[in-house]
Amino acid sequence: MDRIDLQVEVPAVPYDDLKAPRGARDSAAMRAGILKVRAIQAERYKDQRIRLNSDLTGAALERWCAVGEGEQRFLEQAVRRLGLSARAYTRVLRIARTIADMEDAPTIGIDHLAEAINFRTMDRVNQPQA
């Protein structure tokens, strides 16, 4: 499972929610947001062989997904508590970079990391204790 970037458990939707009016965010708005993020990434990586955050590896991952000391401590705790593999750690960084891009944030913050970790729900099964 650590080879899959986003792992989200989706519960059944109650009938009352199904018949309720749709939310404010429609497909067109979601598409516009995705295109915005793709444009940010295209500009960032224009002189490299990278197209998307999902392509980041090695030195490029370290450069574009660099985090501060507080973020590093947060990540360390998450790795220890959740028993994240090296592959899962890398995926969390890539996802956090994308979430930061969605918010036009130049750097990855703890909130971006926390959201990215929440997309790794399957990594939480059988967590070792630190």
N, C-alpha and C positions, 0 to 999 in steps of 0.2 A: 504493500500500500504506500510505502514512502516514495514510490516512483510517480505517484499521482499528485499534481500540484494542489488542487483544491479538493478537500474532502469534507463534505457538508451533509449531516444527517438532516433529512427533511421529513418532519412529522406530517401525518395526515391533516388536511385542512378541514376544520369543522364546517358543516353545511351553512351555518349562518354567515361565515366569512366568505363562502363561495358566492352567495347570493347578494352580498353587500356591494355597494357601488365601488368601482375601481379607484385605486389611489391616484394621486396627482401625477405620478411619474409613469408615463406611457412608453411604449417601445421607441417612439421617435426621440424622446428625451434621452433614453438609455443609449440609443445609437449615437446620438450627438456626443454624449460623454465618452463613449468608447473611441470615437473618431478623434476627439480632443486629446485623449491620452496617447493614442497612436501617433498623433502629430508631435506631441512632446517627445516621445521616444525616437521618432524619426529624426528630429532636430538634434537631440542629444547624441545619437549614434551615427550621424551623417557621414563622418569620415572614418568609420570603422566597419568591420564585417558583421556587425551586430545590427539586428533590426528591432528586436523587442527585448524587454527585460528578461523574458524567459530564455534568451540566448546567452545571458551573462554567465561566465565561468572565470575561474582563476583571477588574474590581475584585474580584469574588467569588473568582475563581481566586487572585488575589494575596493576599486575606485568608485563605482557608481552606487554601491550599497554600503558605503562607509557609515558607521554610526559613532556617536559620542560615547563618553564613559558611562553615563546613566543608562543609555540604551544597551551598551555592552553588558552591564550588570544585569539588566532585565532579561536579556537573551540568555545569559549564563544560568540564571535561575530557572528559566523555562526549559532549557536543555536538561538540566539536572532533575527537575521535578517531573517533567514529562518523558524523560528518557529519549529525547529526539536524536535520531541518527544524523550523521554528517549530511546525508542527502536531504533530510527533512530541514535541517538548519539552513542549507543553501536555498531551498524552496521558500522558506519563511522570509529570507532576505529579499528574494526576487518579488514575492507577493507584496511585501511591505513597500518596496520601491514603487510598485504599480499603484498601491493605495495612496502613497504620497503624491504620485503623479496626478491621481484623480482629484486631489485637493490642491494642486499647484504648489505643493510644498517642495522646496529645494533640497531638503534633507529628510531622512527617515527619523521619525520620532517614536517614542514609546507607544503612543496610541496606534501608530501604523503597525508596529510589531505585534501589539496585542491583538489587533484585528486579524493580521496574517496568521498568527498562532491559532486563533479561533477557527480558521479555515482548515486546520490540521486535526480535526476532531478524531480521526481514526488513530492518530498517534497516541491518544490518551488511554487507549485500552491497555490494560496490564502495565500501568506506570510503575517504574521502580521508585522506591523511596530514597531521597538524597540524604 
